[in-house]
Amino acid sequence: MTQILPFPDPSGADGPPMPSAVPAAPPDPSRATLSEAWAAASDAALTGFALAAVTRPGPVLWVQDRLSALEAGRPYATGLARQVIHVQAGRIADLLAAMEMGLSCPSLAAVMGEVWGEAPRLDFTATKRLAMRAEGAGVPCWLLRRGAEPGLSAARERWRVASLPSAPAPFDDRAPGVPRWRAELFRSRSRAPGAWVAGHDGAAQDRLGFAPLLGDGAVAQGAGAGARRAAR
């Protein structure tokens, strides 16, 4: 279950605390449906955000097209603290077929499809099939997109994700803390769009929390161990 977590103060010991409350009806990206997440080609935020949204026990089926594996690399299962079944697909049609087969297995925690660049085969019909299979099986499904622009899709929720400086480490300000992301929900069938700072509790991988973005940009500019040292 997605929970609202108290984030560490991102502005340093001398700055104002970051609000920990979110607007009404905070997003729940762990739902068993099809969601899409978009990021810049060089940003690795997609992997962390999508995996932090997975709350079910069990392995994750991760299907990559050939360009994603070449440009972004394969998911490093050892560092993900979760069993990952990796499949590399030579064509988008093969990627879709593998994802649909995975969604017929209710013991999976989630099915991820990672696609690089524009993909005409990922049209409304293809995404509608994924959405219906995910909801029918009760298995969350994600399409992770890099190097492309959002087109027509049946995804129930669509996100733009970007990396933010990590939270301050609680015991060593020279070390990176837990990861954080800028998560913008720009289209949803069930809730109002919005933008948040998203992150998960490092001691509890099944809890993803959201806090509102600061209007003055303090999260992006003043967060992280490096910024705290520079301010001294």
C-alpha angles and dihedrals in degrees: 000000000000111000135189107247130195104245121211114260104274096196099064132252094301099044131086116276118257114247112255098196122088130205120273117293100022114207121269109203092174094078119126098251139086116291129175127210125191129196140164115279094252097042118102093194093107094070096050097042096048094046092047088056092058108099102163121096119244139060126316121231107220116191118187131184117228096260093051090055091048098043103032102023130232119298110268101231095191091061096044097069089224135085110260125195104205123204124178115204124200094205136031089240089058091047091053092047092051092048093050091049090050092051089059088065110080092188091073117098092216144333119234125193115192117196129179120211131343115341116186090188089066092078131144093277094052093047091046089057091051092048093050093047092048093050093043093052096037091235121133114237127197133191109203112200131191131176096015141090124244114265135174110320142160092219110136093218129024123196139188111208131190133173120256128191110281121258116267113273109249097227106024122037089195091064128075117253130210115318122260133192139196103239119191118187100204099169132023138161094212111031144030118273119253146147127247145168104251128196143142135234106259091217094050113041093185095066119084117181135191132209127179120262116253112244093220094058094245092140094058097038105033105035130102137041094282094056092049092053092047091054093058 
